[in-house]
Amino acid sequence: MRFVRSGGIGSIPSATGGIARMACARMDEIGKDAGLILAKAGVTPEQARDPAVRLEVRTQIRLLELAASELQDEWLGFHLARNFDLREIGLLYYVIASSERLEEALRNAERYSRIMNEGVRLRFSLQDRTATIALDYVDIDRHSDRHQIEFWLVTLVRICRRVTDSRLAPSRLKMRHSRDGLPAEFRAFLGCDVEFGADSDAVCFPAPLASLPVVGRDEYLNELLRSYAEEALERSLRARSTVRSKVEDILPGLLPHGRAVASEVAPRLGMSSRSLSRKLGEEGTSFAEILDQFRAALAKRYLNDETLPVSEIAWLLGYREVSSLTHAFKRWTGTSPRQFRSLQSGPA
């Protein structure tokens, strides 16, 4: 059997899930049931309703594609970005909106953007008479996405306009994915054409615009908010170096051999089983909880690979029988592995 390598759950990029929830709200507004697309994306209704629950970036991308198909809206990302209240972005928006000048605002966005979405990093540069805001994908297949990237690029344009109280228009807007044409409403909103099939995802402005003052600038408030953002960023980085994340890094190699037990993991971390239990307890979790959640997340990832038989997935997750995987998967998602895969691969 093949061994499929995977990093721990802590290494899977996540996002606040705000865009996905906007798409579900759009469906609710027009009387469509979001339940089916949630099931196809592997999201429970409880997760969809709880803004405190982060979603895998891959899950959000999948959900947006499904919602666009259900809504018959090929430009869903653009439409969502054009109308939502920018304050919904939360702390990151307020850090930007209280900065001194646009350049400082965008550099703050570059530093703290990973709080919102770990799979998309913002990069700001000022050179050759051009100010560029580029988006880079981290541990995500860029070509699997259209709507999320269009949402963020349009949102960046909106933020720049809002904080400078101006109708600034990009000199260039580039996207890596391809599109057949550009709707007039998109061109009218942006004030420029879009270069699809480009070598990067980026919004470019004339460099002098970077010196525009931010209308809501507040040095004291900005300093206070940046301290909160630093704490949030530190928590995010620290979460990837916890005992939990170290356990998750070890599990993939042990699961297929039925050795994913605390007595096997603890020595690999240089501690006893009792010490491992105590340290995980200090982090508010347990080995059994980590193992269960890890299997659930990994099962969904493996099922997205249609070349992997369900029997092999069961083995990769440490189950001797497919029936054991099926029982656990129904507990996690309310559906069987084969039904989940059918929903994933069925008509979008």
Secondary structure, DSSP 8 states (H G I E B T S, - for coil): --------GGGS-EE--HHHHHHHHHHHHTT--THHHHHHHT--HHHHH-TTS-EEHHHHHHHHHHHHHHHT-TTHHHHHHHHS-GGGGTHHHHHHHTSSBHHHHHHHHHHHHHHHBTTEEEEEEEETTEEEEEEEESSS-GGG-SHHHHHHHHHHHHHHHHHHTS----SEEEESS--S---HHHHHHHTS--EET-SSEEEEEEGGGGG-B-TT--HHHHHHHHHHHHHHHHHHHHHTTSHHHHHHHHHHHHGGGT--SHHHHHHHTTS-HHHHHHHHHHTT--HHHHHHHHHHHHHHHHHT-TTS-HHHHHHHTT-SSHHHHHHHHHHHHSS-HHHHHHHHHS--
